[in-house]
Structure formats: structure tokens, C-alpha cells
Amino acid sequence: MSNRRNGPLSYAPAFVTLLGICFSLYVSYIGYPPLISAVISVLAASSWVLTGTLCPVSGWNTSFALVILLTFAASLLLNYRVGFDPQVPSTIRSEGRVLQNRQWGRRRALLISTDHGKMVAYSHPSVAPAEGSGVSLRAAVFDFKRADKKDGFDEYLYWRSKGAVKKIILLDLTVTSPPAGIYRWRNFLEKKIREDLPELMSGYMLALTLGIRDKKLAERHREAGTVHLLAVSGFHVGILAAFAGLILKRRRLKVVLISLVVWFYIALAGFPAGGVRAGIMLQIYLLGLFLGKPSSPFNSVSAAGIIMLFWNPWAFHDIGWRLSMLAALTICAVAGIIKENKAGILIGSAAVWFVTAPLIALAFGKVPVAGLVLNIAAIPLFAIIFPIVLFCSLPAFFGLPFSLEIADMCEYLLESWDILSEKLVEMMQWNVVSTFPLKAFAVILFFAAAAYASGISLKRIPGAALMFSLLVLLFA
């Protein structure tokens, strides 16, 4: 009971800092100087703590001062990093490596490491080097385009969130070395998956192992509201960690080996935002087990978010990072309700859908209502389907007998899910778009759940949720 009286500082101090940093990064983006933005972060963090603390206990003042000081220092540092504009010559010559090669309309978008930082180039598919290739280049340097309207695509924010500093037009590009290391494995597996597996298995395996989305499969899942199943996230990392935990027995060695397996998988998938967040969260949890002091999931997710922002503060503007953090924080916040209520899984699924709906609608124009129903079945079902797909793929990879028959059986299973989801989408053809009432409900719901997870008393949760929801809606 004393912990709840001590409120957010006992239950989720990392969320206090994360909340302050997010407010700070947003007001910095809309034009406030770094120092003012850092002060706003302190005001936001202090308000959350003071609103949620019913009766301070011994040592509260020291804890409060440390958390607020950390929030101020972190916000100030991150705002200065975001405000720093690297000076790059108008033309460059450099050696580098292709870090990413992805489809971009009819072209390929290349993220290339250079002597001047990461650069983005758009190339014809026929001449785009494979991921991991060493290159020598000569290029003209340009600024990224900004969005023409408020809700339009912003090339600048998108690529800065990926770590790129400028856009280049390639004047000369020479491949100097083939893909090596993890990139060699990614290219090898992509080729094997595309050549050896039928269509649906291939699409799911590409998403599951390499983080590559098949265009047709992604569109079907987008229409059903289940496209998040194709994004490597805590769901996939959790399945892998659970299987690794079943196989490995020795406790201390188990922690180390699970960590190695999970981070190899995240690297293989291309370090997606959801996967990295889940990996850091899992690492914090495993470290707590190792030391005998496990952290709460809500606090671990918050700490993971802070670490990701320190690695790249521009990630705050990445919709993948925002969706991943909102979904994970909401799931962890309602975890107590799920344990205590038989209808908890319905409540959790609905809460995540409503909290993330405004962002998804903003990015894709609409959110299918069918996803609200489908995800209740999809989450537990795909926790079984994904391992089946993986194991049914192995005979084809190794050329074992009956590999085609096994793959066909798995393909039928996936086709059955496709038919089921398509029928439900046909029955529920409604979509929601981004509106103010939807945004308001999502923000209030999120802060109410966060207040509960932060140890704020039930009487104070409505006040905290309404106050911070108004702040977010006014700023946004």
C-alpha cells in the first residue's frame, strides 16, 4: 500500500522521464528552443508525479529530485542533438556500405553509410546494390523535402528517424565488395524463402524472419486490421524467447543464451523499431532476474523507449516507434486487469486498438473496424501459426523428403485464415478515420491506463488522465 501512496516514483519512474522527454521533443519540433523545451519536460514530469502521489513516504524528496534532474538533463541533451544540423558539402566522394535496400514505389531506396553520415539515394531496381554491399560513390547532396500539408508525408522526418542526414543523387556508384556478416545471411535466407516456399508461406517467413513485407500479403492484412502481425515486434520476440526458455535449462546461462538468440534474431530482421524495443525490454527484465530484482513490464517498456531515444532522438518522429511504444505501454498497463478479469484479453485487445487507431488512420487514411474483432483471435492463433510456419519451412530448406507435402499442408492452414479474415471483413466493411473525438478518446484511455500502471490512486486517475489529455490535444 505504501508503494501506491508513493505513486509514479515507486511504480514507474522511467515512465515519468519518458513522458517528460516526449513532451520536450514535441515542443522542440514545433519551434521552442532547447532550454525552454527542457523546462517544459520538467513541468510535465513533475505534474505527473505530484498529481499521482497521495502521501509521500520517506526518501520521496530525494527520488523526486533525481528523476526530475535526469529528465531535464536528458531532454536538454536530446533537444540539442535534434537541433544540430550537420554540414555536408554539395558534392561528396566516399566509401561506404548499403545499410538498407527497400522498395520505394517503382524505385529502390538505398540507405548508405558514408564518411559524412548516413545518406539516402533513390535508384532503379536494376542497378541498386544488395544490402550489405560495400560501395564507392560520387554524389550531389540535397535536403529532404518537407510535407506540403500538416498530415502529408514528410520525407525529412521519415529519413531522419532512420538516421539519415541528407539525400543524394548518385553521379557514380561502384560496388567494391559483396554483402558480408549479417547482410550475407539476410540475402541468403531471402533467396531461399522466395525460391523454396509457396506464396503465403514465403510472405509470412519473409516477415517473420527478415522483417520484409510482401506487398500483396501486407495489403490483405491492412484491410483486415492485422498488419501489425507482419511487423517484427514484442509478439515475435516473445514467442522466440519463450521457445528458447523451454529448451535452455541452466538459469544463469539461460539468461545469457536467450539474450544472444534474441539479439541475433533482431539483427537478422534489420533492427525494426518494435523488435529493438522488445529486445531492450526483455534485456531489462532478464537483467532483473539475473540480479534478483525484476522490473515491472510497464517500467521496462518506458526504459526501453528512453534508451532508443538516446540512441536516435529522431526516432520520436517515426510512426513505427510511436505505434510500438503506445501498443506495448497499453498492453503492460492493462496487464493487471487481464489477470483479474476473465474478459481481460478482450479489454486489452480493444484498448490497444483504440489507442493506436488515430495514428494508424493518420498514416493509412482509415482503420478497419474488423480488426477490433479479428485481433482477439489473431494474437493467440498466430502465436501457434508462426512456429508451425517456421518448422514446416525447414524440410524445404534442407531438401528433406515430403518437404512439398508438408509445405502444402501449411499453405492450406494459412489459406484458411485468409478466407476466414476476408469473410469477416466482408461482413464488417466499416472503417474509421482520424477525427477529434477518436483522438480524444484514445488519449484519455491511454493516460488512464498509464495512471493505473503508475500507481496513481483510483480517485486521482480521472483527473490525471483528463489533465494530460488536454495538454496533448492542445499541443497537437
Steps between C-alpha positions, in 0.01 A plus 500: 500500500788736577632463145168610353502800737844579361346491153697523172843523665457148640298336224640650177775762538617429143158599366528834680824573313369365170190718529710811561737421212212446255338832592838667464578350157159597368513865612856519369371378163234774486760769562589540867871535585677207676512664845130592500415151370698344784316717754168383351618141544558569870154656536335201331693242704446689827128535436465127441685416823328760717155414364558131562659514845245476778729505803881519454701247699852516639759573231240636257666842466833349398338267246295787358805725463704227327226409252426864413871582463545199271196605296631855459853390405375234256254740334759775463757263349253341258365838387849626424569182303179539300577868436849426370511527119809325359691693236548292186668619174279541191681206337671209672733210420500219749535134575202346675260211544135451403318467831151468356349427159122525497222551248402864447225511241658393171849571634718374783593713800860448609623599846878527466762563768760755386782707648246782550232289671213290366362613164188404301502438125217391271609256232357290217451139620729361228806691629425510875775312694392231746484577872841473662694573180807717533484796259705789369291801401502854368179691559327838518348583841151643555266569791198278559158628397263620771128419507280735296219467752473409867397136454700438180804276466810674633812362330721694742352355819473150353865469403640691798321246720695230311828677577554665158631858485462589131369380165741438213477459124754241391737619229716191518457178698732200504457183704832431672410192709215248529267489804667371815404405855131517590418648158632188329268286714205729425555481123554123512183437701291734285603312188431159660159609629388645166621198301408207727166594658147553361355851484339544843772315691759707319326826594465406866855367526644817346309708756568265792875456451626797297245774561424518125134555412352341190291772334189286433504332841549833678203650313273210603601538864459878480141456380438261791669726756762239589803639314690526831539120485746552212715748694770343717407614851458384858255234381765326288785560745281361780426180305871449430602572861233258629625217276862572590401495868338158463809352335764655726514376859786649701379827650795741478623359169139507383483880542815550290400256225145638468651849465737384223222318312260796520754762387619282212136473389447878528817562298385247238167685476679830433463659848132605465372749760255254659760224513767724653253631760399145589864388513599779738193437716580129515863579582394721791269226624770229466756722672254546787459122524877460492539749786189379682317834453252464211355827366131551423415457128356855477817651645719276278321616184546863609871443563531335158341805339748733673798289387373504139465879509853536634623284212303708247281788627347533153329162562236702685364605158494144365142369489636148552662607828187682616266211417736249660532703820129581527396138444759359742429755774125444468535121513719521810271757662191278470691183595356518853145507365578203273615297803202587713221484239398212272413754231848655539625391158199673339566815701872498413444445128233771484717745697797458263270538197351828626832646621680435170205568265560878456865450400415216260218705346739792461755281321269288283184711478272253679484224760281192431255424780537129418846516660337562837342153479765317299786586734329325790544172312809592295740562789468158673451321167815639338698420813443142382501558123836677484697211659313256271600705194861507616525125565313410180751711303804308625450182288486713182817688599695178557350307206348230724242243380133606498601867525248601231218313672583659836520847343164447324332403830631818659388701198146364541504612863602853401242506219232402753589802713491722188153377409373545855636855531371598155150380590504698823623812318213458250253478789652802678590744223506804730809715541582785733703806407704738711254732675527717810262282710706189412825679592353629825370157603833333410706752700272485805499119490879486476564739788239328717675166443843659554379661824380162628834338411686791665342427838269801500201451728165424337352832619777698331515307171217699329664831589845392380360352178292808417775751581767332287255421221413869476869590488566253215191604303582870538865458395418261213 
